[in-house]
Amino acid sequence: MRIRRIFAAVIATAALAGLGLTGAATATAQGAPSDVTPSECRQGGGTADLADNRCKGGTHDGEQVD
């Protein structure tokens, strides 16, 4: 009986640790915005503002233009 409780606790701990690692990987994958080319900015519906190197509007709004 005691072994079953210990085994259940080990399985639960491993499952929770796996969920934590998965969440951390997802959070870092979505992190920093990427650089886009002026062409990609226009294709996304925005305008490449080369004065401050940012894409204005569209799907790449606020991203740095490379």
C-alpha positions as CSV (number, residue, x, y, z in Angstrom):
1,M,0.0,0.0,0.0
2,R,2.8,2.4,0.9
3,I,4.7,1.6,-2.3
4,R,1.6,2.5,-4.4
5,R,1.3,5.9,-2.7
6,I,5.0,6.6,-3.3
7,F,4.7,5.4,-6.9
8,A,1.7,7.6,-7.5
9,A,3.5,10.6,-6.1
10,V,6.5,10.0,-8.4
11,I,4.2,9.7,-11.4
12,A,2.4,12.9,-10.5
13,T,5.6,14.8,-9.9
14,A,7.0,13.7,-13.3
15,A,3.8,14.7,-15.0
16,L,3.8,18.2,-13.5
17,A,7.5,18.7,-14.3
18,G,6.8,17.7,-17.9
19,L,4.0,20.3,-18.1
20,G,6.3,23.0,-16.7
21,L,8.9,22.3,-19.3
22,T,6.4,22.4,-22.1
23,G,5.0,25.7,-20.9
24,A,8.5,27.2,-20.6
25,A,9.4,26.1,-24.2
26,T,6.2,27.6,-25.6
27,A,6.8,30.9,-23.8
28,T,10.3,31.3,-25.1
29,A,9.4,30.3,-28.6
30,Q,6.9,33.2,-28.8
31,G,9.2,35.8,-27.3
32,A,11.0,38.4,-29.3
33,P,9.7,40.0,-32.5
34,S,11.6,39.3,-35.7
35,D,13.1,41.5,-38.3
36,V,11.2,41.8,-41.6
37,T,12.2,43.1,-45.0
38,P,10.4,46.1,-46.5
39,S,8.8,43.7,-49.0
40,E,7.5,41.4,-46.2
41,C,6.1,44.5,-44.4
42,R,4.2,45.6,-47.5
43,Q,3.0,42.0,-48.2
44,G,1.6,42.0,-44.7
45,G,-0.4,45.1,-45.4
46,G,1.9,47.6,-43.7
47,T,4.2,50.4,-44.7
48,A,8.0,50.3,-44.2
49,D,9.0,53.5,-42.3
50,L,12.7,53.6,-43.1
51,A,13.2,56.8,-40.9
52,D,12.8,54.8,-37.7
53,N,13.2,51.3,-39.2
54,R,9.8,50.0,-38.2
55,C,6.9,48.5,-40.0
56,K,3.7,50.6,-39.6
57,G,0.4,48.7,-39.7
58,G,-0.5,45.3,-41.1
59,T,0.5,42.0,-39.6
60,H,4.1,43.1,-38.9
61,D,3.1,46.3,-37.1
62,G,6.0,47.5,-34.9
63,E,8.5,45.0,-36.0
64,Q,12.0,46.2,-37.0
65,V,12.6,46.5,-40.8
66,D,15.9,45.0,-41.8
